[in-house]
């Protein structure tokens, strides 16, 4: 259970430093973004599956590029 996160319940990777990550079995209620995952060029792979994301105002799973705001 992820609670009281400021922007995203889970942040996956940081720019091109994302490498072979699995995010499974989490409960993420009432966040701006449920799961933010790096899509910056050079970022590695991520598997995001079997998570419960409820009431995410700005998207359940959102690709983020730290070079852009």
mmJSON file of the N, C-alpha and C atoms, coordinates in Angstrom:
{"data_MODEL":{"atom_site":{
"group_PDB":["ATOM","ATOM","ATOM","ATOM","ATOM","ATOM","ATOM","ATOM","ATOM","ATOM","ATOM","ATOM","ATOM","ATOM","ATOM","ATOM","ATOM","ATOM","ATOM","ATOM","ATOM","ATOM","ATOM","ATOM","ATOM","ATOM","ATOM","ATOM","ATOM","ATOM","ATOM","ATOM","ATOM","ATOM","ATOM","ATOM","ATOM","ATOM","ATOM","ATOM","ATOM","ATOM","ATOM","ATOM","ATOM","ATOM","ATOM","ATOM","ATOM","ATOM","ATOM","ATOM","ATOM","ATOM","ATOM","ATOM","ATOM","ATOM","ATOM","ATOM","ATOM","ATOM","ATOM","ATOM","ATOM","ATOM","ATOM","ATOM","ATOM","ATOM","ATOM","ATOM","ATOM","ATOM","ATOM","ATOM","ATOM","ATOM","ATOM","ATOM","ATOM","ATOM","ATOM","ATOM","ATOM","ATOM","ATOM","ATOM","ATOM","ATOM","ATOM","ATOM","ATOM","ATOM","ATOM","ATOM","ATOM","ATOM","ATOM","ATOM","ATOM","ATOM","ATOM","ATOM","ATOM","ATOM","ATOM","ATOM","ATOM","ATOM","ATOM","ATOM","ATOM","ATOM","ATOM","ATOM","ATOM","ATOM","ATOM","ATOM","ATOM","ATOM","ATOM","ATOM","ATOM","ATOM","ATOM","ATOM","ATOM","ATOM","ATOM","ATOM","ATOM","ATOM","ATOM","ATOM","ATOM","ATOM","ATOM","ATOM","ATOM","ATOM","ATOM","ATOM","ATOM","ATOM","ATOM","ATOM","ATOM","ATOM","ATOM","ATOM","ATOM","ATOM","ATOM","ATOM","ATOM","ATOM","ATOM","ATOM","ATOM","ATOM","ATOM","ATOM","ATOM","ATOM","ATOM","ATOM","ATOM","ATOM","ATOM","ATOM","ATOM","ATOM","ATOM","ATOM","ATOM","ATOM","ATOM","ATOM","ATOM","ATOM","ATOM","ATOM","ATOM","ATOM","ATOM","ATOM","ATOM","ATOM","ATOM","ATOM","ATOM","ATOM","ATOM","ATOM","ATOM","ATOM","ATOM","ATOM","ATOM","ATOM","ATOM","ATOM","ATOM","ATOM","ATOM"],
"id":[1,2,3,4,5,6,7,8,9,10,11,12,13,14,15,16,17,18,19,20,21,22,23,24,25,26,27,28,29,30,31,32,33,34,35,36,37,38,39,40,41,42,43,44,45,46,47,48,49,50,51,52,53,54,55,56,57,58,59,60,61,62,63,64,65,66,67,68,69,70,71,72,73,74,75,76,77,78,79,80,81,82,83,84,85,86,87,88,89,90,91,92,93,94,95,96,97,98,99,100,101,102,103,104,105,106,107,108,109,110,111,112,113,114,115,116,117,118,119,120,121,122,123,124,125,126,127,128,129,130,131,132,133,134,135,136,137,138,139,140,141,142,143,144,145,146,147,148,149,150,151,152,153,154,155,156,157,158,159,160,161,162,163,164,165,166,167,168,169,170,171,172,173,174,175,176,177,178,179,180,181,182,183,184,185,186,187,188,189,190,191,192,193,194,195,196,197,198,199,200,201,202,203,204,205,206,207],
"type_symbol":["N","C","C","N","C","C","N","C","C","N","C","C","N","C","C","N","C","C","N","C","C","N","C","C","N","C","C","N","C","C","N","C","C","N","C","C","N","C","C","N","C","C","N","C","C","N","C","C","N","C","C","N","C","C","N","C","C","N","C","C","N","C","C","N","C","C","N","C","C","N","C","C","N","C","C","N","C","C","N","C","C","N","C","C","N","C","C","N","C","C","N","C","C","N","C","C","N","C","C","N","C","C","N","C","C","N","C","C","N","C","C","N","C","C","N","C","C","N","C","C","N","C","C","N","C","C","N","C","C","N","C","C","N","C","C","N","C","C","N","C","C","N","C","C","N","C","C","N","C","C","N","C","C","N","C","C","N","C","C","N","C","C","N","C","C","N","C","C","N","C","C","N","C","C","N","C","C","N","C","C","N","C","C","N","C","C","N","C","C","N","C","C","N","C","C","N","C","C","N","C","C","N","C","C","N","C","C"],
"label_atom_id":["N","CA","C","N","CA","C","N","CA","C","N","CA","C","N","CA","C","N","CA","C","N","CA","C","N","CA","C","N","CA","C","N","CA","C","N","CA","C","N","CA","C","N","CA","C","N","CA","C","N","CA","C","N","CA","C","N","CA","C","N","CA","C","N","CA","C","N","CA","C","N","CA","C","N","CA","C","N","CA","C","N","CA","C","N","CA","C","N","CA","C","N","CA","C","N","CA","C","N","CA","C","N","CA","C","N","CA","C","N","CA","C","N","CA","C","N","CA","C","N","CA","C","N","CA","C","N","CA","C","N","CA","C","N","CA","C","N","CA","C","N","CA","C","N","CA","C","N","CA","C","N","CA","C","N","CA","C","N","CA","C","N","CA","C","N","CA","C","N","CA","C","N","CA","C","N","CA","C","N","CA","C","N","CA","C","N","CA","C","N","CA","C","N","CA","C","N","CA","C","N","CA","C","N","CA","C","N","CA","C","N","CA","C","N","CA","C","N","CA","C","N","CA","C","N","CA","C","N","CA","C","N","CA","C","N","CA","C","N","CA","C"],
"label_alt_id":[null,null,null,null,null,null,null,null,null,null,null,null,null,null,null,null,null,null,null,null,null,null,null,null,null,null,null,null,null,null,null,null,null,null,null,null,null,null,null,null,null,null,null,null,null,null,null,null,null,null,null,null,null,null,null,null,null,null,null,null,null,null,null,null,null,null,null,null,null,null,null,null,null,null,null,null,null,null,null,null,null,null,null,null,null,null,null,null,null,null,null,null,null,null,null,null,null,null,null,null,null,null,null,null,null,null,null,null,null,null,null,null,null,null,null,null,null,null,null,null,null,null,null,null,null,null,null,null,null,null,null,null,null,null,null,null,null,null,null,null,null,null,null,null,null,null,null,null,null,null,null,null,null,null,null,null,null,null,null,null,null,null,null,null,null,null,null,null,null,null,null,null,null,null,null,null,null,null,null,null,null,null,null,null,null,null,null,null,null,null,null,null,null,null,null,null,null,null,null,null,null,null,null,null,null,null,null],
"label_comp_id":["UNK","UNK","UNK","UNK","UNK","UNK","UNK","UNK","UNK","UNK","UNK","UNK","UNK","UNK","UNK","UNK","UNK","UNK","UNK","UNK","UNK","UNK","UNK","UNK","UNK","UNK","UNK","UNK","UNK","UNK","UNK","UNK","UNK","UNK","UNK","UNK","UNK","UNK","UNK","UNK","UNK","UNK","UNK","UNK","UNK","UNK","UNK","UNK","UNK","UNK","UNK","UNK","UNK","UNK","UNK","UNK","UNK","UNK","UNK","UNK","UNK","UNK","UNK","UNK","UNK","UNK","UNK","UNK","UNK","UNK","UNK","UNK","UNK","UNK","UNK","UNK","UNK","UNK","UNK","UNK","UNK","UNK","UNK","UNK","UNK","UNK","UNK","UNK","UNK","UNK","UNK","UNK","UNK","UNK","UNK","UNK","UNK","UNK","UNK","UNK","UNK","UNK","UNK","UNK","UNK","UNK","UNK","UNK","UNK","UNK","UNK","UNK","UNK","UNK","UNK","UNK","UNK","UNK","UNK","UNK","UNK","UNK","UNK","UNK","UNK","UNK","UNK","UNK","UNK","UNK","UNK","UNK","UNK","UNK","UNK","UNK","UNK","UNK","UNK","UNK","UNK","UNK","UNK","UNK","UNK","UNK","UNK","UNK","UNK","UNK","UNK","UNK","UNK","UNK","UNK","UNK","UNK","UNK","UNK","UNK","UNK","UNK","UNK","UNK","UNK","UNK","UNK","UNK","UNK","UNK","UNK","UNK","UNK","UNK","UNK","UNK","UNK","UNK","UNK","UNK","UNK","UNK","UNK","UNK","UNK","UNK","UNK","UNK","UNK","UNK","UNK","UNK","UNK","UNK","UNK","UNK","UNK","UNK","UNK","UNK","UNK","UNK","UNK","UNK","UNK","UNK","UNK"],
"label_asym_id":["A","A","A","A","A","A","A","A","A","A","A","A","A","A","A","A","A","A","A","A","A","A","A","A","A","A","A","A","A","A","A","A","A","A","A","A","A","A","A","A","A","A","A","A","A","A","A","A","A","A","A","A","A","A","A","A","A","A","A","A","A","A","A","A","A","A","A","A","A","A","A","A","A","A","A","A","A","A","A","A","A","A","A","A","A","A","A","A","A","A","A","A","A","A","A","A","A","A","A","A","A","A","A","A","A","A","A","A","A","A","A","A","A","A","A","A","A","A","A","A","A","A","A","A","A","A","A","A","A","A","A","A","A","A","A","A","A","A","A","A","A","A","A","A","A","A","A","A","A","A","A","A","A","A","A","A","A","A","A","A","A","A","A","A","A","A","A","A","A","A","A","A","A","A","A","A","A","A","A","A","A","A","A","A","A","A","A","A","A","A","A","A","A","A","A","A","A","A","A","A","A","A","A","A","A","A","A"],
"label_entity_id":["1","1","1","1","1","1","1","1","1","1","1","1","1","1","1","1","1","1","1","1","1","1","1","1","1","1","1","1","1","1","1","1","1","1","1","1","1","1","1","1","1","1","1","1","1","1","1","1","1","1","1","1","1","1","1","1","1","1","1","1","1","1","1","1","1","1","1","1","1","1","1","1","1","1","1","1","1","1","1","1","1","1","1","1","1","1","1","1","1","1","1","1","1","1","1","1","1","1","1","1","1","1","1","1","1","1","1","1","1","1","1","1","1","1","1","1","1","1","1","1","1","1","1","1","1","1","1","1","1","1","1","1","1","1","1","1","1","1","1","1","1","1","1","1","1","1","1","1","1","1","1","1","1","1","1","1","1","1","1","1","1","1","1","1","1","1","1","1","1","1","1","1","1","1","1","1","1","1","1","1","1","1","1","1","1","1","1","1","1","1","1","1","1","1","1","1","1","1","1","1","1","1","1","1","1","1","1"],
"label_seq_id":[1,1,1,2,2,2,3,3,3,4,4,4,5,5,5,6,6,6,7,7,7,8,8,8,9,9,9,10,10,10,11,11,11,12,12,12,13,13,13,14,14,14,15,15,15,16,16,16,17,17,17,18,18,18,19,19,19,20,20,20,21,21,21,22,22,22,23,23,23,24,24,24,25,25,25,26,26,26,27,27,27,28,28,28,29,29,29,30,30,30,31,31,31,32,32,32,33,33,33,34,34,34,35,35,35,36,36,36,37,37,37,38,38,38,39,39,39,40,40,40,41,41,41,42,42,42,43,43,43,44,44,44,45,45,45,46,46,46,47,47,47,48,48,48,49,49,49,50,50,50,51,51,51,52,52,52,53,53,53,54,54,54,55,55,55,56,56,56,57,57,57,58,58,58,59,59,59,60,60,60,61,61,61,62,62,62,63,63,63,64,64,64,65,65,65,66,66,66,67,67,67,68,68,68,69,69,69],
"pdbx_PDB_ins_code":[null,null,null,null,null,null,null,null,null,null,null,null,null,null,null,null,null,null,null,null,null,null,null,null,null,null,null,null,null,null,null,null,null,null,null,null,null,null,null,null,null,null,null,null,null,null,null,null,null,null,null,null,null,null,null,null,null,null,null,null,null,null,null,null,null,null,null,null,null,null,null,null,null,null,null,null,null,null,null,null,null,null,null,null,null,null,null,null,null,null,null,null,null,null,null,null,null,null,null,null,null,null,null,null,null,null,null,null,null,null,null,null,null,null,null,null,null,null,null,null,null,null,null,null,null,null,null,null,null,null,null,null,null,null,null,null,null,null,null,null,null,null,null,null,null,null,null,null,null,null,null,null,null,null,null,null,null,null,null,null,null,null,null,null,null,null,null,null,null,null,null,null,null,null,null,null,null,null,null,null,null,null,null,null,null,null,null,null,null,null,null,null,null,null,null,null,null,null,null,null,null,null,null,null,null,null,null],
"Cartn_x":[0.852,0.0,0.896,0.704,1.468,0.543,0.914,0.09,0.923,0.271,0.857,2.063,2.117,3.184,2.79,3.754,3.452,2.969,3.64,3.299,2.844,3.695,3.403,3.501,2.628,2.694,3.985,4.404,5.652,6.357,7.64,8.456,9.44,9.395,10.205,11.323,12.56,13.714,13.931,15.125,15.452,16.212,15.487,16.099,16.649,17.836,18.447,18.986,18.842,19.369,18.387,17.207,16.263,16.842,16.905,17.438,16.639,15.944,15.328,14.611,13.509,12.743,11.385,10.914,9.575,8.801,7.574,6.704,5.397,5.174,3.981,3.396,2.095,1.404,1.278,1.184,1.067,-0.358,-0.729,-1.997,-1.646,-2.109,-1.769,-3.074,-3.592,-4.834,-4.601,-5.481,-5.603,-4.293,-3.677,-2.466,-2.694,-1.819,-1.865,-1.567,-0.492,-0.105,0.088,-0.454,-0.28,1.154,1.63,2.994,3.605,4.715,5.45,6.674,6.825,7.947,8.771,10.09,10.988,10.892,10.735,10.761,11.827,12.776,13.89,14.703,15.174,16.013,17.183,17.399,18.443,17.948,16.699,16.143,15.962,16.129,15.98,14.536,14.338,13.014,12.374,11.037,10.266,9.031,8.706,7.465,6.592,5.393,4.451,3.169,2.843,1.697,1.076,-0.205,-0.937,-0.887,-1.007,-1.089,-2.517,-2.991,-4.294,-4.055,-4.489,-4.305,-5.691,-6.042,-7.391,-7.345,-8.23,-8.446,-7.18,-6.406,-5.223,-5.689,-5.595,-6.132,-5.479,-4.16,-3.42,-2.956,-3.484,-3.167,-2.679,-3.038,-2.638,-1.158,-0.747,0.658,1.043,2.027,2.391,3.884,4.244,5.641,6.145,7.298,7.864,9.271,9.579,10.904,11.462,12.506,12.988,13.549,13.782,14.27,13.149,11.885,10.732,9.877,9.253,8.373,6.98],
"Cartn_y":[-1.169,0.0,1.23,2.092,3.327,4.48,5.27,6.39,7.651,8.805,10.123,10.472,9.959,10.344,11.664,12.544,13.893,13.915,13.226,13.297,11.946,10.95,9.603,8.594,7.608,6.546,5.763,5.463,4.748,5.433,5.73,6.268,5.18,4.787,3.677,4.23,4.13,4.59,6.083,6.509,7.933,8.186,8.677,8.933,7.677,7.781,6.656,5.591,5.782,4.83,3.714,3.708,2.607,1.341,0.256,-1.008,-2.181,-2.895,-4.19,-4.218,-3.492,-3.364,-4.045,-4.687,-5.273,-4.612,-4.144,-3.515,-4.307,-5.113,-5.961,-5.994,-6.199,-6.458,-5.293,-4.074,-2.897,-2.35,-1.665,-0.94,0.534,1.325,2.752,3.559,4.058,4.83,6.341,7.044,8.51,9.282,9.195,9.961,10.765,11.706,12.418,11.462,10.695,9.637,8.37,7.265,6.006,5.523,5.228,4.77,5.61,6.287,7.074,6.266,6.008,5.199,6.003,5.897,6.65,6.167,7.121,6.829,7.681,8.185,8.957,8.066,8.569,7.749,7.131,5.845,5.121,4.371,4.613,3.894,2.428,1.56,0.128,-0.312,-1.593,-2.212,-2.193,-2.174,-2.299,-3.139,-4.031,-4.793,-4.253,-3.781,-3.244,-4.044,-4.858,-5.765,-6.04,-6.351,-6.793,-5.801,-4.516,-3.471,-2.934,-2.523,-1.888,-0.392,0.376,1.827,2.456,3.185,3.739,5.264,5.912,7.36,8.17,7.776,8.545,9.673,10.904,12.057,12.272,12.015,12.323,11.084,9.929,8.699,7.601,6.372,5.224,4.898,4.727,4.479,5.512,6.338,7.469,7.428,7.531,7.628,9.04,9.141,10.431,10.563,11.746,12.05,13.184,12.932,13.958,15.171,15.082,16.238,17.224,16.793,17.651,17.777,18.929,19.108,19.366],
"Cartn_z":[0.0,0.0,0.0,-0.98,-1.091,-0.693,0.307,0.735,0.911,0.748,1.01,0.142,-1.062,-1.996,-2.652,-2.82,-3.313,-4.758,-5.667,-7.088,-7.623,-7.488,-8.0,-6.864,-6.917,-5.916,-6.016,-7.258,-7.507,-8.667,-8.499,-9.585,-9.998,-11.272,-11.769,-12.645,-12.186,-12.941,-12.81,-13.195,-13.22,-14.501,-15.495,-16.793,-17.418,-17.995,-18.683,-17.726,-16.417,-15.439,-15.094,-15.695,-15.491,-16.104,-15.34,-15.83,-15.281,-16.144,-15.842,-14.49,-14.395,-13.158,-13.318,-12.255,-12.209,-11.075,-11.384,-10.387,-10.376,-9.334,-9.271,-7.865,-7.807,-6.548,-5.594,-6.104,-5.239,-5.255,-4.191,-4.11,-4.003,-4.985,-5.052,-5.135,-4.01,-4.034,-4.083,-4.754,-4.682,-4.819,-5.975,-6.274,-7.534,-7.806,-9.082,-10.222,-10.082,-11.016,-10.191,-10.654,-9.939,-10.011,-11.235,-11.452,-12.566,-12.265,-13.256,-13.663,-14.965,-15.447,-16.441,-16.329,-17.197,-18.641,-19.559,-20.999,-21.687,-20.903,-21.442,-22.371,-23.513,-24.386,-23.613,-23.825,-23.12,-21.901,-21.485,-20.335,-20.702,-19.721,-19.932,-19.846,-19.587,-19.588,-18.206,-18.214,-16.982,-17.262,-16.347,-16.392,-15.279,-15.636,-14.659,-14.813,-13.793,-13.912,-12.547,-12.56,-11.364,-10.21,-10.521,-9.512,-9.482,-8.322,-8.19,-8.021,-9.019,-9.007,-9.039,-7.981,-7.867,-7.797,-8.543,-8.483,-8.754,-9.755,-10.152,-11.081,-10.629,-11.363,-12.72,-12.815,-14.038,-14.796,-14.459,-15.172,-14.242,-14.58,-13.769,-13.973,-15.238,-15.575,-16.618,-16.289,-17.15,-17.445,-18.738,-19.141,-18.878,-18.241,-17.882,-18.466,-18.966,-19.485,-18.644,-17.854,-16.92,-17.624,-18.936,-19.683,-19.987,-19.806,-20.098,-18.858,-18.687,-17.538,-17.95],
"occupancy":[1.0,1.0,1.0,1.0,1.0,1.0,1.0,1.0,1.0,1.0,1.0,1.0,1.0,1.0,1.0,1.0,1.0,1.0,1.0,1.0,1.0,1.0,1.0,1.0,1.0,1.0,1.0,1.0,1.0,1.0,1.0,1.0,1.0,1.0,1.0,1.0,1.0,1.0,1.0,1.0,1.0,1.0,1.0,1.0,1.0,1.0,1.0,1.0,1.0,1.0,1.0,1.0,1.0,1.0,1.0,1.0,1.0,1.0,1.0,1.0,1.0,1.0,1.0,1.0,1.0,1.0,1.0,1.0,1.0,1.0,1.0,1.0,1.0,1.0,1.0,1.0,1.0,1.0,1.0,1.0,1.0,1.0,1.0,1.0,1.0,1.0,1.0,1.0,1.0,1.0,1.0,1.0,1.0,1.0,1.0,1.0,1.0,1.0,1.0,1.0,1.0,1.0,1.0,1.0,1.0,1.0,1.0,1.0,1.0,1.0,1.0,1.0,1.0,1.0,1.0,1.0,1.0,1.0,1.0,1.0,1.0,1.0,1.0,1.0,1.0,1.0,1.0,1.0,1.0,1.0,1.0,1.0,1.0,1.0,1.0,1.0,1.0,1.0,1.0,1.0,1.0,1.0,1.0,1.0,1.0,1.0,1.0,1.0,1.0,1.0,1.0,1.0,1.0,1.0,1.0,1.0,1.0,1.0,1.0,1.0,1.0,1.0,1.0,1.0,1.0,1.0,1.0,1.0,1.0,1.0,1.0,1.0,1.0,1.0,1.0,1.0,1.0,1.0,1.0,1.0,1.0,1.0,1.0,1.0,1.0,1.0,1.0,1.0,1.0,1.0,1.0,1.0,1.0,1.0,1.0,1.0,1.0,1.0,1.0,1.0,1.0,1.0,1.0,1.0,1.0,1.0,1.0],
"B_iso_or_equiv":[0.0,0.0,0.0,0.0,0.0,0.0,0.0,0.0,0.0,0.0,0.0,0.0,0.0,0.0,0.0,0.0,0.0,0.0,0.0,0.0,0.0,0.0,0.0,0.0,0.0,0.0,0.0,0.0,0.0,0.0,0.0,0.0,0.0,0.0,0.0,0.0,0.0,0.0,0.0,0.0,0.0,0.0,0.0,0.0,0.0,0.0,0.0,0.0,0.0,0.0,0.0,0.0,0.0,0.0,0.0,0.0,0.0,0.0,0.0,0.0,0.0,0.0,0.0,0.0,0.0,0.0,0.0,0.0,0.0,0.0,0.0,0.0,0.0,0.0,0.0,0.0,0.0,0.0,0.0,0.0,0.0,0.0,0.0,0.0,0.0,0.0,0.0,0.0,0.0,0.0,0.0,0.0,0.0,0.0,0.0,0.0,0.0,0.0,0.0,0.0,0.0,0.0,0.0,0.0,0.0,0.0,0.0,0.0,0.0,0.0,0.0,0.0,0.0,0.0,0.0,0.0,0.0,0.0,0.0,0.0,0.0,0.0,0.0,0.0,0.0,0.0,0.0,0.0,0.0,0.0,0.0,0.0,0.0,0.0,0.0,0.0,0.0,0.0,0.0,0.0,0.0,0.0,0.0,0.0,0.0,0.0,0.0,0.0,0.0,0.0,0.0,0.0,0.0,0.0,0.0,0.0,0.0,0.0,0.0,0.0,0.0,0.0,0.0,0.0,0.0,0.0,0.0,0.0,0.0,0.0,0.0,0.0,0.0,0.0,0.0,0.0,0.0,0.0,0.0,0.0,0.0,0.0,0.0,0.0,0.0,0.0,0.0,0.0,0.0,0.0,0.0,0.0,0.0,0.0,0.0,0.0,0.0,0.0,0.0,0.0,0.0,0.0,0.0,0.0,0.0,0.0,0.0],
"pdbx_formal_charge":[null,null,null,null,null,null,null,null,null,null,null,null,null,null,null,null,null,null,null,null,null,null,null,null,null,null,null,null,null,null,null,null,null,null,null,null,null,null,null,null,null,null,null,null,null,null,null,null,null,null,null,null,null,null,null,null,null,null,null,null,null,null,null,null,null,null,null,null,null,null,null,null,null,null,null,null,null,null,null,null,null,null,null,null,null,null,null,null,null,null,null,null,null,null,null,null,null,null,null,null,null,null,null,null,null,null,null,null,null,null,null,null,null,null,null,null,null,null,null,null,null,null,null,null,null,null,null,null,null,null,null,null,null,null,null,null,null,null,null,null,null,null,null,null,null,null,null,null,null,null,null,null,null,null,null,null,null,null,null,null,null,null,null,null,null,null,null,null,null,null,null,null,null,null,null,null,null,null,null,null,null,null,null,null,null,null,null,null,null,null,null,null,null,null,null,null,null,null,null,null,null,null,null,null,null,null,null],
"auth_seq_id":[1,1,1,2,2,2,3,3,3,4,4,4,5,5,5,6,6,6,7,7,7,8,8,8,9,9,9,10,10,10,11,11,11,12,12,12,13,13,13,14,14,14,15,15,15,16,16,16,17,17,17,18,18,18,19,19,19,20,20,20,21,21,21,22,22,22,23,23,23,24,24,24,25,25,25,26,26,26,27,27,27,28,28,28,29,29,29,30,30,30,31,31,31,32,32,32,33,33,33,34,34,34,35,35,35,36,36,36,37,37,37,38,38,38,39,39,39,40,40,40,41,41,41,42,42,42,43,43,43,44,44,44,45,45,45,46,46,46,47,47,47,48,48,48,49,49,49,50,50,50,51,51,51,52,52,52,53,53,53,54,54,54,55,55,55,56,56,56,57,57,57,58,58,58,59,59,59,60,60,60,61,61,61,62,62,62,63,63,63,64,64,64,65,65,65,66,66,66,67,67,67,68,68,68,69,69,69],
"auth_comp_id":["UNK","UNK","UNK","UNK","UNK","UNK","UNK","UNK","UNK","UNK","UNK","UNK","UNK","UNK","UNK","UNK","UNK","UNK","UNK","UNK","UNK","UNK","UNK","UNK","UNK","UNK","UNK","UNK","UNK","UNK","UNK","UNK","UNK","UNK","UNK","UNK","UNK","UNK","UNK","UNK","UNK","UNK","UNK","UNK","UNK","UNK","UNK","UNK","UNK","UNK","UNK","UNK","UNK","UNK","UNK","UNK","UNK","UNK","UNK","UNK","UNK","UNK","UNK","UNK","UNK","UNK","UNK","UNK","UNK","UNK","UNK","UNK","UNK","UNK","UNK","UNK","UNK","UNK","UNK","UNK","UNK","UNK","UNK","UNK","UNK","UNK","UNK","UNK","UNK","UNK","UNK","UNK","UNK","UNK","UNK","UNK","UNK","UNK","UNK","UNK","UNK","UNK","UNK","UNK","UNK","UNK","UNK","UNK","UNK","UNK","UNK","UNK","UNK","UNK","UNK","UNK","UNK","UNK","UNK","UNK","UNK","UNK","UNK","UNK","UNK","UNK","UNK","UNK","UNK","UNK","UNK","UNK","UNK","UNK","UNK","UNK","UNK","UNK","UNK","UNK","UNK","UNK","UNK","UNK","UNK","UNK","UNK","UNK","UNK","UNK","UNK","UNK","UNK","UNK","UNK","UNK","UNK","UNK","UNK","UNK","UNK","UNK","UNK","UNK","UNK","UNK","UNK","UNK","UNK","UNK","UNK","UNK","UNK","UNK","UNK","UNK","UNK","UNK","UNK","UNK","UNK","UNK","UNK","UNK","UNK","UNK","UNK","UNK","UNK","UNK","UNK","UNK","UNK","UNK","UNK","UNK","UNK","UNK","UNK","UNK","UNK","UNK","UNK","UNK","UNK","UNK","UNK"],
"auth_asym_id":["A","A","A","A","A","A","A","A","A","A","A","A","A","A","A","A","A","A","A","A","A","A","A","A","A","A","A","A","A","A","A","A","A","A","A","A","A","A","A","A","A","A","A","A","A","A","A","A","A","A","A","A","A","A","A","A","A","A","A","A","A","A","A","A","A","A","A","A","A","A","A","A","A","A","A","A","A","A","A","A","A","A","A","A","A","A","A","A","A","A","A","A","A","A","A","A","A","A","A","A","A","A","A","A","A","A","A","A","A","A","A","A","A","A","A","A","A","A","A","A","A","A","A","A","A","A","A","A","A","A","A","A","A","A","A","A","A","A","A","A","A","A","A","A","A","A","A","A","A","A","A","A","A","A","A","A","A","A","A","A","A","A","A","A","A","A","A","A","A","A","A","A","A","A","A","A","A","A","A","A","A","A","A","A","A","A","A","A","A","A","A","A","A","A","A","A","A","A","A","A","A","A","A","A","A","A","A"],
"auth_atom_id":["N","CA","C","N","CA","C","N","CA","C","N","CA","C","N","CA","C","N","CA","C","N","CA","C","N","CA","C","N","CA","C","N","CA","C","N","CA","C","N","CA","C","N","CA","C","N","CA","C","N","CA","C","N","CA","C","N","CA","C","N","CA","C","N","CA","C","N","CA","C","N","CA","C","N","CA","C","N","CA","C","N","CA","C","N","CA","C","N","CA","C","N","CA","C","N","CA","C","N","CA","C","N","CA","C","N","CA","C","N","CA","C","N","CA","C","N","CA","C","N","CA","C","N","CA","C","N","CA","C","N","CA","C","N","CA","C","N","CA","C","N","CA","C","N","CA","C","N","CA","C","N","CA","C","N","CA","C","N","CA","C","N","CA","C","N","CA","C","N","CA","C","N","CA","C","N","CA","C","N","CA","C","N","CA","C","N","CA","C","N","CA","C","N","CA","C","N","CA","C","N","CA","C","N","CA","C","N","CA","C","N","CA","C","N","CA","C","N","CA","C","N","CA","C","N","CA","C","N","CA","C","N","CA","C","N","CA","C","N","CA","C"],
"pdbx_PDB_model_num":[1,1,1,1,1,1,1,1,1,1,1,1,1,1,1,1,1,1,1,1,1,1,1,1,1,1,1,1,1,1,1,1,1,1,1,1,1,1,1,1,1,1,1,1,1,1,1,1,1,1,1,1,1,1,1,1,1,1,1,1,1,1,1,1,1,1,1,1,1,1,1,1,1,1,1,1,1,1,1,1,1,1,1,1,1,1,1,1,1,1,1,1,1,1,1,1,1,1,1,1,1,1,1,1,1,1,1,1,1,1,1,1,1,1,1,1,1,1,1,1,1,1,1,1,1,1,1,1,1,1,1,1,1,1,1,1,1,1,1,1,1,1,1,1,1,1,1,1,1,1,1,1,1,1,1,1,1,1,1,1,1,1,1,1,1,1,1,1,1,1,1,1,1,1,1,1,1,1,1,1,1,1,1,1,1,1,1,1,1,1,1,1,1,1,1,1,1,1,1,1,1,1,1,1,1,1,1]
}}}
